[in-house]
Amino acid sequence: MLARYVEIGLAVREAFRKPELRDAFIGRLKPHRRLIAGCVPAGIQQHGMLPERAPAHGLAEISDADLAQWLVDDGRLIYGEFTQQELDNYFEAIAPWLPLHGHFIDLGSGLGKVVLSAALALPGMRCTGVELLGYRNDMAQVRLAQMLAAGVADDPAAAARVAARVRLLHQDMFATDVSDASMVYIYSTCFAPMMDRLAEKLASELPEGALVTTVTFPMQHPAFELVKQFAPPSVAWTTVFLYRRRSALDAAAPPAASFLYEQDSAAWEYAVRAAFAAYDSSLGT
Ligand SMILES: C[S@@+](CC[C@H](N)C(=O)[O-])C[C@H]1O[C@@H](n2cnc3c(N)ncnc32)[C@H](O)[C@@H]1O
């Protein structure tokens, strides 16, 4: 998946950078602008994850469906996490609803901050992280090892108990079995195009009573009841939702809910042309 992401991304970035390809860039991306978080896809910007090399293909060779999927992937790979204070607020805020035992899963666990914080805050729960990008999961493993090493120096038996409860998996959340989860956490701020698919997956797998947290975007699915909505800044900079899986009988087919915001076409193009100009001036041209 990553190799494909990089190949298409290089073609999109070339069309952004080369003046003679910019009309094509606008023409191809404009119909899909609702999939872009912001105006210019994150991956082709200076802080993006793409390597500095020429593309093997031009944008014209990329199909529309592949381009749309690339924009979804580009959005969902954007990194973000709560501050430690926000996470402390979160675990305190949801404490009244949390079971004492069970399985906490972070879907899209990144560098592991939530999983490691959960392992400390929820001593009765197994805590699992699921991350698509190997390098992020590797970094999470390093952080876990550092946390455990610090714990071993202090209290080896307690550190061993934490180690036995934590797992960091390198895999696609859509291929992950969550049927024994009692709590699922999703930092979904950049997952707008995937919210319906995620809700469907969770509705079909989670046991009755399981809790789900989403961030920024709600889950509009009849299998879930909203338990609590934490408006900013009570817990964090953005809205935090807490849901509970209703009984299986209530899991009727959901109405399609769209969380995608489509920017006005002219406003989007204006912003993209401004980004072209900013890129050129960063090169001194
Ligand atoms: C916004 S970050 C949140 C990281 C972590 N949950 C936290 O709050 O600190 C979202 C993470 O989800 C990962 N991700 C995106 N799509 C995924 C997928 N299909 N399966 C697993 N992880 C995914 C991204 O690579 C990214 O690291």
The ligand as an SDF file (V2000), in Angstrom:
LIG
                    3D

 27 29  0  0  0  0  0  0  0  0999 V2000
   -4.0680   10.9290   13.8990 C   0  0  0  0  0  0  0  0  0  0  0  0
   -2.9620    9.5690   14.1400 S   0  0  0  0  0  0  0  0  0  0  0  0
   -3.3760    9.1340   15.8170 C   0  0  0  0  0  0  0  0  0  0  0  0
   -2.3360    8.3340   16.5510 C   0  0  0  0  0  0  0  0  0  0  0  0
   -2.7580    7.8280   17.9480 C   0  0  0  0  0  0  0  0  0  0  0  0
   -4.0420    7.1430   17.9050 N   0  0  0  0  0  0  0  0  0  0  0  0
   -2.8490    8.9610   18.9290 C   0  0  0  0  0  0  0  0  0  0  0  0
   -3.9590    9.4620   19.1300 O   0  0  0  0  0  0  0  0  0  0  0  0
   -1.8230    9.3600   19.5060 O   0  0  0  0  0  0  0  0  0  0  0  0
   -3.7900    8.3310   13.1700 C   0  0  0  0  0  0  0  0  0  0  0  0
   -2.9470    7.1420   12.8160 C   0  0  0  0  0  0  0  0  0  0  0  0
   -3.7720    6.2220   12.1160 O   0  0  0  0  0  0  0  0  0  0  0  0
   -2.9530    5.5190   11.1980 C   0  0  0  0  0  0  0  0  0  0  0  0
   -3.8150    4.8580   10.2040 N   0  0  0  0  0  0  0  0  0  0  0  0
   -4.4500    5.4120    9.1430 C   0  0  0  0  0  0  0  0  0  0  0  0
   -5.1450    4.4750    8.4650 N   0  0  0  0  0  0  0  0  0  0  0  0
   -4.9560    3.3070    9.1300 C   0  0  0  0  0  0  0  0  0  0  0  0
   -5.4000    1.9760    8.9170 C   0  0  0  0  0  0  0  0  0  0  0  0
   -6.1900    1.6620    7.8940 N   0  0  0  0  0  0  0  0  0  0  0  0
   -5.0200    1.0280    9.7970 N   0  0  0  0  0  0  0  0  0  0  0  0
   -4.2070    1.3260   10.8490 C   0  0  0  0  0  0  0  0  0  0  0  0
   -3.7390    2.5700   11.0810 N   0  0  0  0  0  0  0  0  0  0  0  0
   -4.1060    3.5470   10.2450 C   0  0  0  0  0  0  0  0  0  0  0  0
   -2.0540    6.6150   10.6390 C   0  0  0  0  0  0  0  0  0  0  0  0
   -0.8770    6.0710   10.0550 O   0  0  0  0  0  0  0  0  0  0  0  0
   -1.7760    7.4390   11.8970 C   0  0  0  0  0  0  0  0  0  0  0  0
   -0.5710    7.0380   12.5050 O   0  0  0  0  0  0  0  0  0  0  0  0
  1  2  1  0
  2  3  1  0
  2 10  1  0
  3  4  1  0
  4  5  1  0
  5  6  1  0
  5  7  1  0
  7  8  2  0
  7  9  1  0
 10 11  1  0
 11 12  1  0
 11 26  1  0
 12 13  1  0
 13 14  1  0
 13 24  1  0
 14 15  1  0
 14 23  1  0
 15 16  2  0
 16 17  1  0
 17 18  1  0
 17 23  2  0
 18 19  1  0
 18 20  2  0
 20 21  1  0
 21 22  2  0
 22 23  1  0
 24 25  1  0
 24 26  1  0
 26 27  1  0
M  CHG  2   2   1   9  -1
M  END
$$$$
